[in-house]
Amino acid sequence: MGRRPAAGPSGRAGPRPAGRRGTVPAVDSPFSWSASRHDTFATCRRRYYYSYYAAVEDPEVRRLKKLSALPLWAGSVVHETIQAVLEGHDALPSPEAQEAIVRGAVHSDMLNAWRESESGPDGFRLFEHEYGVPVEKEDKRLAVNTVMRSLRSFFRSATLAEAFAVGRKAWLALEDLVSFRVGEVEVFLRMDLAFRDRAGRVVIVDWKTGRAEGRFNEVQIAGYALYAAEQGWVGDPGEIQTELNYLVVPRARRRTVQGKQLEHARRFIARSAADMKALLLDSAANLARIEDFPMIDRPRVCRRCSFRRLCFPRADVAAVEATAPPP
């Protein structure tokens, strides 16, 4: 799930930095892999270039990268609230406290963020405000409903009760950004929650606010299992259970990991990383050129992309809107 983007610099004045003109940006960090990076690469090569190369040195590209569309923002609010609950409580809050947390997320967190976004580009910013996309009352209602339904389902979930029952001492990860290596590639991931159950098995939980299963959910959670095995949390892959917990529906799907899944995850990551590196000007130095990352011809995707302004001159924006089907 996406998190609410942190505030970023605005930097509108002055000449365009090199990252948007097509010259090679200076990227100081080595190449790495993550499920979200793979998702971006698979969706649009140009978006990938802007997100992981141009954004490093261009403040305006970096600001656009941090835009959050309404549904993703609702998911971020849910995740941040869940994290705060798990970090601040050792037992399930009372029903009254639960409802106070839910209403605080909507009437305080969401309202303040909305006002911050409306005020301008300096700080948290919604995609809809940045690009002047009308937000109907129904759109707002759906976002608020997603947050409230998700958090109430979270408090009622058997998984949360199980995590509190085994106690914090049995928790292995809580929103920790970690990395491990697959061959020569460093892989980054962030687990929502991992704990050891009463039988000694490792349970890895990924909270979801979408109603449908994402394209790369299985890849993401297989990566979590691979990390758990690499860390020596278990002696056998069969001692790992992964759970995709869809809060809006609500529905939880827990599965026992098979050894072949870990090998598949290793091969998938290696193949995905190789595809990304193949487009680099210098893979050893992790240097890229914009012309090696082509745009796509998919109006439905382009009309909701944070980098739309960079790909299409202002005169062409209306054409993108006109050719794109409704979301």
N, C-alpha and C positions, 0 to 999 in steps of 0.2 A: 504494500500500500504506500501511497505517496504521503509525505509529510508536508506540513505547511512550510513553504520556503522562508528562509531567513531574509531579513531586509538586505538589499544590495545597493551599490552606488548607482547614481543616475547618469552622470557624465554625458550630457547630450552635446555640449559645445565642442568646437574644435574640429580638426580634420579627422577623417575616418582612420582608425588604426589599421595596421596591415592585415589583421585577421579577416576583414571583410573584403579586402581588395583582391585577394588571391595569392599574396605572398605567403611565405612559410612563417607561422608564428613560432616563437621560442617557447617550447614547453619544457619546463624544468623537471617535471616529475616523470618517472618511467611509466611504461605502459602497464595497465592493470585491467582486470575484467570484473564485471558484476552482471547480475541478471538484468538490471535496469539498463545498463550500457548495451547489452545484447538486444534488448527490446527496442531501444532507440535506433540502433544500427539496422535492425530488420525492418523498421518502419520507414525510415528515410535516411539515406546516406548524408544528405546536406544537413539535416537536423543534427545528426551525429557529429558532424564536423563542428557546427556551431557550439554544441553542448560541451564537447570534450577538448576542443582545440582553440577555437576563436575566443571562447568565453574566458580562457585563462588570462589573456592579456587585454581584452577589449571590454571596458567597463559597461558599455551599452549592451553588448551581447550577453554579458554576465547578468545584467539586470533583467533582460528579456527571458533568460533561462529560468529565472526564479518566479516568473508569473505562475499563477495557479488558477486553473479553470474551476468553476463553481463545484462540480461533483468531486474533483480531486481535493479541493479545499475542505469539503465536508468530511472526506476520509481522513484528512490531516488532523482536523479537530478531534475526531474520534480517537485516533491513535495517540495524540498528545494527552487526551484525558485518561485513556487507559493506562498509559505510562505513568502518569501522576498518581493514579489510584494504586497501582502495583508498587510504586516506590514509596508511597506514604502510608500504606496500610499492611498490617500483618493478619488481618481477618476481614471477612466480608462486612462492609459498612451496614449500618441499620437501614431499613427501607426509607426512613426519613432522610438520612444522609445521602443515600443513593439518588433520591429525587432532587436533592439540593445540588448534587454534582451535575446531574443531567441538565437542570435548568441553568446552572452557572455556565456550562459550556455553551448554551444557546444564547442566553440573555446577557452574558458578560463577554465571553471570549469571541463569539461570532459577531456580536454587535460592534464591539470595539475594533475588530479587524476590518469589518465592512466600512466603518467610518474612516479608518486609516487608508484603506484602498481608494475610497472616494476622494480623499483629500489630495491625491496626486501621486506621482511616481516615486517619491522618496519614501521608501519603507515597503511594507507588505502591499502587494498589488495584485488584484484579480485580473485575469485575462480579459474578462468582459469590460471592465473599466478602462483598461489600456487601449482596447480596440473599439470602444464605443458600441459594444454589442448589447442590445436592449435586454434587460433582465426583468421578466414578467413576475408577477406576484406568485404564480404557480411554481416558477423556477426556485424562488426563495423558499416557498413552502416545502418543496421536495428536498432541498438541502437541509433545512431544519429537521424535517421528518427523518431523513437518513441518520442524522446525528442522534436524535432522541431514540429512535427504534434500535439503533446499533448499541448505544450505551445501555439501554434497558435490557437488551438481549445479553450483553456482556455480563451484567450483574446476575442474570438468571442462569448463565451457562454452567453446565456440569464441569467444564474444564477449569473455570475460575475456582469453583468450590474445591476441586481436586488439588489445585495448586496451593490454595490456602491450607488445605488439610495436611499436606506433606510438610508444610512449613518453609520459610525462606531459606533455611539451611540446605534444602534440597534443590534450590533453584540454581541453574547453571548459567543462564544468560537472561538479561532483560534489557533489550534495546542497545546491546553492546555492538559497536562497530569493530569487527574483527577481520583478520585476513589469514589466508593460508596459501600454499603454492600448489598449483597443478603443473608439473613440469617446470618450465621457466617462467610461468605466468603467475603473478600475484592476483589472488581472487579476494574481493571484498564482499562482505555481507553483513547484514544487521538482523538478528533474530528478534522477533517480538517477545517471545518467552520460551525458555527451555528449562525443564525440571526433571528430576528423577522421581518416578512414581513409587508407590509402596512395594512393588515387585522388583524394583531396581532398574526398570527400563527407563530409557531417556525419551521424554515426550517433547517434541518441538512444535510450537503452535504459531500459526500465522493468522492474525485477525484480518478479515476482509470486509469491506463495506459495499462492494459491488454485488449485484444479484447474480451475475453470470460468471462462470469460470474463465479467468483470463488465459491468454494464449500461452503464457510462460509461467503460470503458477507452479506446475509440476517441476519445471526446470529449477525454479527458485528454491522450492522446498527440498529437492534432491541435493542442491548445493548445501543446504543446511545440514542434511544428514551426512554428506561427505565430510563437512567440517567436524561434526561430532565424532565421526570415526577416526579422522586424522588426529584429533585431540586426545584420543584414547579414552573417551568417556565410556565406551563399551568394548567388550572383547569380541563381539560378533555383531554384524549389521542387523540381525534379527532382533536385537535388543533395543533398536531405535524405532519409535513410532512418530510419524509426522501427521499433523492435523491442519487442514484448511478449515477455518471456522468462519462461515459466512454469517455475519451478524444481522443483516437486514432481513434475511429470509425467515427465521434463522435456521442454519443447518451446519453441522460439524461433520467432517469426513476424516476419520483417523485411520491410518494404514500402517502396517508393519513394513519396514524397509527390507528389501531383498538385496543380497550382495551384487547381483547383476545391475541393479539400479545405480549403485555407486560407480561401477565401471562405466555405465552409460553416461553418467554425469561427468566423469573425467573426460571421456571422449568428446562429449558435446562441448564442454568448455574449451578444450584444446582446439577443436575444429572452429568454433566461433571466434576465438582469439586469433587464429591463423587467418581467417577471412578479414578481420579488422586490420591486421598488420599488413595484409597484401596490398592495401590501398595507401599505405604510408610512403612518403618520399624516402624516408630513412627510418626503417623499423627499429634499428638499434638505438637511435637518438629520439624515437617517438615524435618525428616531425611530419607534418601533413600540409597539403595544399588544398585550397578550396576546390580547384578545378578537378581534382581526383575524386570528389564526393558529389555525384550528380544529384540534381533535384528529381523529384518524382512527379508524375502526372496523375495525381489523385486529389481532386478538388475537395473532397470530403475531409481528407486529412489536412490539407493545406489551410483550409478556412479556420481550423481550430488549433493551428500551430503557433506557438509563442514567437517564432521567428518569421512569421508571415511578412512583416514589414521589410525584412532584409532580402527576401526572395523576390518580392514583387514591388515595383515602383508604385507610388501612390495612385497613379492613373490606372494601374492594373488591378487594384484591390477590388473595385466594383465588379470586374470581370470574374474574379475568383469567387466572390459571393454569389454572382448570378449563375455560375455553372455548377456550384456545389449543391447537392441535394440537402434538404433540411436535416439537422442532426437527429 
